[in-house]
């Protein structure tokens, strides 16, 4: 399991904890990050650029520090 997948799991937990609409939040994060959150699997290779973009999107939209 890579860092990207771990970040995706943390985002999913944050959405559930805050009781937000998961479809809307995933779409907003995906749009800001520039790639689909749904395509991140446990086998997805880590990419420093994607990690940075996803962390920023999660912070901006959910207030999560990943």
C-alpha positions as a Markdown table, in Angstrom:
| # | Residue | x | y | z |
|---|---|---|---|---|
| 1 | Unk | 0.0 | 0.0 | 0.0 |
| 2 | Unk | 1.5 | 3.3 | -1.1 |
| 3 | Unk | 1.2 | 6.9 | 0.2 |
| 4 | Unk | -1.4 | 7.9 | -2.4 |
| 5 | Unk | -3.7 | 5.0 | -1.4 |
| 6 | Unk | -3.2 | 5.9 | 2.3 |
| 7 | Unk | -4.1 | 9.5 | 1.6 |
| 8 | Unk | -7.2 | 8.4 | -0.3 |
| 9 | Unk | -8.3 | 6.3 | 2.7 |
| 10 | Unk | -7.7 | 9.2 | 5.1 |
| 11 | Unk | -9.8 | 11.5 | 2.8 |
| 12 | Unk | -12.6 | 8.9 | 2.8 |
| 13 | Unk | -12.5 | 8.7 | 6.6 |
| 14 | Unk | -12.6 | 12.5 | 6.9 |
| 15 | Unk | -15.6 | 12.7 | 4.7 |
| 16 | Unk | -17.5 | 10.1 | 6.8 |
| 17 | Unk | -16.4 | 11.8 | 10.0 |
| 18 | Unk | -17.7 | 15.2 | 8.9 |
| 19 | Unk | -20.8 | 13.6 | 7.4 |
| 20 | Unk | -20.4 | 15.2 | 4.0 |
| 21 | Unk | -21.7 | 14.1 | 0.6 |
| 22 | Unk | -18.9 | 11.7 | -0.5 |
| 23 | Unk | -19.7 | 12.1 | -4.2 |
| 24 | Unk | -19.5 | 15.9 | -4.1 |
| 25 | Unk | -16.3 | 15.9 | -2.0 |
| 26 | Unk | -14.5 | 13.3 | -4.1 |
| 27 | Unk | -15.5 | 15.2 | -7.2 |
| 28 | Unk | -14.2 | 18.5 | -5.8 |
| 29 | Unk | -10.9 | 17.0 | -4.6 |
| 30 | Unk | -10.4 | 15.2 | -7.9 |
| 31 | Unk | -11.0 | 18.4 | -9.9 |
| 32 | Unk | -8.6 | 20.4 | -7.8 |
| 33 | Unk | -5.9 | 17.6 | -7.8 |
| 34 | Unk | -6.2 | 17.0 | -11.5 |
| 35 | Unk | -6.9 | 13.3 | -11.4 |
| 36 | Unk | -9.7 | 10.9 | -10.2 |
| 37 | Unk | -9.5 | 9.8 | -6.6 |
| 38 | Unk | -11.5 | 6.7 | -7.6 |
| 39 | Unk | -8.6 | 5.5 | -9.7 |
| 40 | Unk | -6.2 | 5.3 | -6.8 |
| 41 | Unk | -5.8 | 1.7 | -5.7 |
| 42 | Unk | -3.5 | -0.1 | -3.3 |
| 43 | Unk | -1.3 | -0.8 | -6.4 |
| 44 | Unk | -1.1 | 2.7 | -7.6 |
| 45 | Unk | 2.6 | 3.8 | -7.7 |
| 46 | Unk | 3.4 | 6.9 | -5.6 |
| 47 | Unk | 4.1 | 10.1 | -7.6 |
| 48 | Unk | 5.5 | 13.1 | -5.6 |
| 49 | Unk | 3.6 | 15.5 | -7.8 |
| 50 | Unk | 0.3 | 13.8 | -7.3 |
| 51 | Unk | 0.9 | 13.4 | -3.6 |
| 52 | Unk | 1.5 | 17.2 | -3.3 |
| 53 | Unk | -1.6 | 18.0 | -5.4 |
| 54 | Unk | -3.8 | 15.6 | -3.4 |
| 55 | Unk | -2.6 | 16.9 | -0.1 |
| 56 | Unk | -3.3 | 20.5 | -1.1 |
| 57 | Unk | -6.8 | 19.7 | -2.4 |
| 58 | Unk | -7.6 | 17.8 | 0.8 |
| 59 | Unk | -6.4 | 20.7 | 3.0 |
| 60 | Unk | -8.3 | 23.3 | 0.9 |
| 61 | Unk | -11.6 | 21.4 | 0.7 |
| 62 | Unk | -11.7 | 19.3 | 3.9 |
| 63 | Unk | -9.2 | 21.0 | 6.1 |
| 64 | Unk | -7.3 | 17.7 | 6.4 |
| 65 | Unk | -3.5 | 17.8 | 6.9 |
| 66 | Unk | -2.2 | 14.6 | 5.2 |
